[in-house]
């Protein structure tokens, strides 16, 4: 079977055997996968990654211990917990210290024709959701995670910084949940997507922002975005950090301490929160698809995904 391989910044494809299926795991046949910013950061050296990337996917279950899963379209939680530690038994399996992560850490990813995941990680895709829409489940769940972590009142304004893939999903998800969202970005064509859904959009500029928000979400993917988010919140405001950036960023801690600002790291979310939004057609993800490539053209797909201003690039198996 065909698989995408990342190593030392290079994207290649290889023929490898179909993986064996351990007990409790499902063998999944890829239908479609999405390239996200984390995949691009892995290409640039994040985590010192080498291997098969990919964690946004829709697949068909080819084999499983549970016969009711076979033939179903599924999406999947990307964290593979050990199931034996204190975190797994009493707290969050997502933060298991022994976990591996699909296509990121210790477990081959979804950019291959067949791959495996624990059956407990899988969520069946409702029939009403097109496959090209369902591939957004994982990043949309990450957007919804904000409201699992934070209690934001509907009368409070939330600034969302960044009009890339994740920034758009965050602005759209928070708006769909009834919050007053102000979406900041540099690209009018992208901001039109959130504006068409009813989100108030604002063109970001380089002036010093005023501290006028109780909540700010940084999804810019840039160090400057985090600094601007800090400057935009009022004293005792909250900055939710969504950007994954390879390398370190310089932080002036003085305004954070003096203004008693809370920083909230935010990562993966529950797919149970994302699937209903897609099923009800509340998130116009179809407007975010910028192109599709077969797996054997993964190099071109990654290059296209890395171009400035490009939103979601999809990968499909050659026969699709």
Legacy VTK file of the C-alpha trace (Angstrom):
# vtk DataFile Version 3.0
C-alpha trace
ASCII
DATASET POLYDATA
POINTS 320 float
0.000 0.000 0.000
1.023 3.632 -0.453
2.103 5.820 2.485
3.387 9.387 2.832
6.697 9.798 4.653
8.209 12.917 6.245
11.898 13.102 7.072
14.312 16.046 7.339
11.765 18.348 5.730
11.250 16.137 2.688
7.884 14.681 1.670
7.978 11.351 -0.141
5.764 8.313 -0.763
6.627 4.687 -0.118
5.123 1.262 -0.707
4.782 -0.496 2.656
2.829 -3.516 3.934
-0.735 -3.111 5.220
-0.365 -2.864 9.028
-1.413 -5.742 11.248
-4.391 -5.108 13.513
-3.777 -5.600 17.250
-6.618 -6.792 19.454
-8.967 -3.927 20.260
-7.854 -1.966 17.203
-9.654 -1.385 13.909
-8.024 -1.521 10.504
-9.120 1.614 8.661
-9.210 2.270 4.917
-8.607 5.940 4.210
-11.337 7.839 2.384
-9.985 11.376 2.738
-7.471 13.204 4.933
-6.675 16.850 5.569
-3.319 18.619 5.818
-3.260 20.960 8.813
-0.749 23.455 10.170
0.594 20.865 12.615
1.549 18.647 9.662
3.390 21.586 8.119
5.161 22.234 11.435
6.167 18.547 11.553
7.688 19.002 8.120
9.641 21.979 9.510
11.002 19.919 12.412
8.379 20.070 15.172
8.856 17.132 17.612
11.866 16.023 15.533
9.280 14.076 13.556
10.124 11.328 11.084
7.486 8.938 9.768
3.910 8.874 8.456
1.975 12.050 9.375
-1.749 12.794 9.290
-4.428 12.996 11.975
-7.437 14.592 10.238
-9.255 11.834 8.396
-12.412 10.020 7.418
-12.022 6.276 6.916
-14.040 3.134 6.366
-13.612 0.353 8.913
-12.143 -2.641 7.057
-11.654 -4.937 10.066
-12.591 -4.708 13.748
-13.305 -6.879 16.771
-16.750 -5.268 16.871
-18.518 -6.482 13.698
-20.999 -3.588 13.879
-18.174 -1.181 13.021
-17.137 -2.909 9.801
-18.125 -0.881 6.746
-18.899 2.271 8.759
-17.490 5.697 7.951
-15.571 6.907 10.994
-13.455 9.716 12.360
-11.185 9.191 15.338
-9.655 10.620 18.501
-5.956 11.043 17.828
-4.599 10.331 21.337
-3.883 6.682 22.130
-3.827 6.403 25.932
-2.090 3.571 27.782
-5.242 2.746 29.795
-3.270 1.780 32.887
-2.126 4.992 34.594
-3.791 7.333 37.093
-4.615 9.837 34.328
-6.397 7.161 32.306
-8.376 5.818 35.263
-9.353 9.009 37.075
-8.610 12.043 34.916
-8.137 12.797 31.210
-6.975 9.988 28.917
-6.114 12.746 26.468
-3.282 13.756 28.814
-2.001 10.266 29.580
1.782 10.717 30.019
2.369 7.450 28.157
0.127 8.261 25.201
1.055 8.089 21.572
-0.578 10.422 19.053
-1.787 9.508 15.582
0.596 10.893 12.978
2.436 13.053 15.518
4.063 10.940 18.207
4.735 7.221 18.233
1.851 6.001 16.024
1.788 6.048 12.203
-0.640 8.595 10.833
-3.541 8.659 8.425
-1.663 9.682 5.272
-1.610 6.075 4.047
-4.114 3.762 2.443
-4.644 1.685 5.599
-3.874 2.459 9.244
-4.988 1.414 12.715
-6.635 3.047 15.722
-8.229 1.636 18.890
-11.913 0.938 18.353
-12.679 3.054 21.422
-11.210 6.082 19.612
-13.661 5.867 16.723
-16.836 7.865 16.114
-19.314 6.884 13.424
-20.045 9.661 10.947
-23.786 10.422 10.575
-25.143 9.780 7.076
-26.110 13.444 6.686
-22.470 14.604 6.783
-20.618 14.426 3.427
-17.183 12.812 3.658
-15.467 16.052 2.573
-17.180 17.825 5.476
-16.528 15.095 8.039
-12.764 15.441 7.541
-13.054 18.721 9.491
-14.297 16.914 12.626
-10.952 16.782 14.430
-9.991 20.463 13.990
-13.576 21.554 14.674
-13.474 19.542 17.896
-10.316 21.449 18.817
-12.240 24.678 18.258
-15.127 23.460 20.434
-12.681 22.529 23.202
-12.546 26.221 24.133
-16.070 26.039 25.523
-15.276 22.833 27.427
-12.411 24.641 29.131
-13.916 28.106 29.617
-17.293 29.435 30.700
-17.947 32.417 28.440
-21.181 34.372 28.861
-23.120 35.269 25.743
-22.863 38.994 26.520
-19.056 38.893 26.586
-17.085 39.670 23.416
-14.453 37.204 22.258
-11.612 38.276 19.974
-10.387 35.517 17.655
-7.022 36.312 16.086
-6.108 34.504 12.888
-8.049 33.769 9.710
-6.367 30.520 8.784
-8.026 27.115 8.964
-8.216 26.856 12.743
-8.989 30.535 13.300
-11.957 30.286 10.940
-13.274 27.147 12.626
-12.939 28.758 16.064
-14.761 31.927 15.013
-17.515 29.912 13.317
-17.911 27.415 16.183
-18.082 30.072 18.903
-20.565 32.047 16.815
-22.683 28.926 16.256
-22.796 28.478 20.030
-24.280 31.976 20.408
-21.223 33.990 21.446
-20.384 37.517 20.307
-17.271 36.953 18.198
-14.964 39.570 16.705
-12.776 37.851 14.120
-9.453 39.509 13.240
-7.424 38.633 10.151
-5.353 39.947 7.267
-7.115 38.241 4.346
-10.461 39.667 3.168
-11.284 36.517 1.167
-10.988 34.371 4.305
-12.816 36.807 6.561
-15.702 36.741 4.079
-16.295 33.097 5.077
-16.918 33.970 8.730
-18.693 37.224 7.845
-21.164 35.320 5.641
-22.068 33.225 8.684
-22.827 36.368 10.688
-19.514 36.847 12.499
-18.292 40.423 12.971
-14.964 40.603 11.143
-12.200 43.147 11.551
-9.088 43.703 9.466
-6.046 43.272 11.700
-3.562 46.122 11.629
-0.198 46.795 13.227
-1.233 49.531 15.642
-1.015 48.808 19.349
-4.361 47.181 20.227
-6.550 48.423 23.039
-7.285 46.155 26.023
-11.033 45.887 25.377
-11.838 42.150 25.462
-12.409 39.764 28.339
-11.436 36.837 26.124
-8.973 36.518 23.235
-8.079 33.424 21.242
-4.718 33.307 19.466
-4.889 31.101 16.380
-2.414 33.058 14.255
0.410 30.532 14.344
2.822 33.408 14.961
4.576 34.768 18.042
3.274 38.257 17.260
-0.273 36.935 17.420
0.189 35.811 21.010
1.650 39.175 22.007
-1.269 40.986 20.393
-3.768 38.729 22.122
-2.216 39.602 25.482
-2.441 43.306 24.635
-6.119 43.008 23.632
-7.511 41.615 26.888
-8.578 43.671 29.867
-7.021 43.204 33.314
-7.951 39.715 34.567
-8.853 38.739 31.036
-8.125 35.351 29.487
-5.927 34.482 26.507
-6.621 31.060 24.975
-3.553 29.749 23.164
-4.355 27.635 20.107
-1.271 28.128 17.928
1.255 25.334 17.504
4.594 26.950 16.645
7.882 25.146 16.039
10.514 26.709 18.294
10.270 29.115 21.217
8.689 32.555 21.394
9.857 35.518 23.451
7.275 36.577 26.042
7.172 39.848 27.980
5.737 38.556 31.242
5.259 42.020 32.800
1.820 42.820 31.284
0.637 39.273 31.999
1.589 39.550 35.664
0.632 43.192 36.214
-2.770 42.759 34.548
-3.293 39.308 36.114
-4.038 37.728 32.748
-4.870 34.040 32.623
-3.260 31.917 29.899
-5.142 28.804 28.806
-3.432 26.228 26.615
-5.981 24.505 24.394
-5.447 21.451 22.218
-7.701 18.585 21.110
-11.422 18.441 21.781
-14.353 16.033 21.967
-15.739 14.901 18.646
-19.158 14.639 20.270
-19.148 18.458 20.266
-18.130 18.813 16.617
-20.227 16.210 14.791
-23.633 17.823 15.592
-22.430 21.171 14.233
-21.476 19.479 10.963
-24.654 17.398 10.854
-26.799 20.522 11.272
-24.840 22.379 8.579
-23.895 25.185 10.980
-20.228 25.362 9.903
-19.640 26.132 6.181
-16.524 23.954 5.918
-17.024 23.411 2.175
-15.871 27.010 1.649
-12.534 26.164 3.256
-11.493 23.408 0.828
-8.792 24.772 -1.451
-7.870 21.622 -3.370
-7.509 17.836 -3.453
-4.529 15.636 -4.331
-3.987 11.865 -4.512
-1.575 10.389 -1.953
1.041 9.816 -4.630
1.208 13.585 -5.152
1.725 14.332 -1.453
4.773 16.480 -2.159
2.710 18.793 -4.353
-0.094 18.743 -1.776
2.211 19.822 1.063
3.730 22.546 -1.112
0.280 23.849 -1.983
-0.862 23.699 1.658
2.195 25.734 2.695
1.445 28.562 0.250
0.394 31.807 1.854
-3.366 32.222 2.076
-4.270 28.610 1.200
-6.858 26.929 3.412
-7.603 23.182 3.548
-5.852 20.784 1.196
-7.227 17.230 1.100
-5.485 13.949 0.292
-7.185 10.881 -1.149
-5.984 7.337 -1.869
-5.046 6.865 -5.549
-8.202 4.866 -6.367
-10.461 7.592 -4.919
LINES 1 321
320 0 1 2 3 4 5 6 7 8 9 10 11 12 13 14 15 16 17 18 19 20 21 22 23 24 25 26 27 28 29 30 31 32 33 34 35 36 37 38 39 40 41 42 43 44 45 46 47 48 49 50 51 52 53 54 55 56 57 58 59 60 61 62 63 64 65 66 67 68 69 70 71 72 73 74 75 76 77 78 79 80 81 82 83 84 85 86 87 88 89 90 91 92 93 94 95 96 97 98 99 100 101 102 103 104 105 106 107 108 109 110 111 112 113 114 115 116 117 118 119 120 121 122 123 124 125 126 127 128 129 130 131 132 133 134 135 136 137 138 139 140 141 142 143 144 145 146 147 148 149 150 151 152 153 154 155 156 157 158 159 160 161 162 163 164 165 166 167 168 169 170 171 172 173 174 175 176 177 178 179 180 181 182 183 184 185 186 187 188 189 190 191 192 193 194 195 196 197 198 199 200 201 202 203 204 205 206 207 208 209 210 211 212 213 214 215 216 217 218 219 220 221 222 223 224 225 226 227 228 229 230 231 232 233 234 235 236 237 238 239 240 241 242 243 244 245 246 247 248 249 250 251 252 253 254 255 256 257 258 259 260 261 262 263 264 265 266 267 268 269 270 271 272 273 274 275 276 277 278 279 280 281 282 283 284 285 286 287 288 289 290 291 292 293 294 295 296 297 298 299 300 301 302 303 304 305 306 307 308 309 310 311 312 313 314 315 316 317 318 319
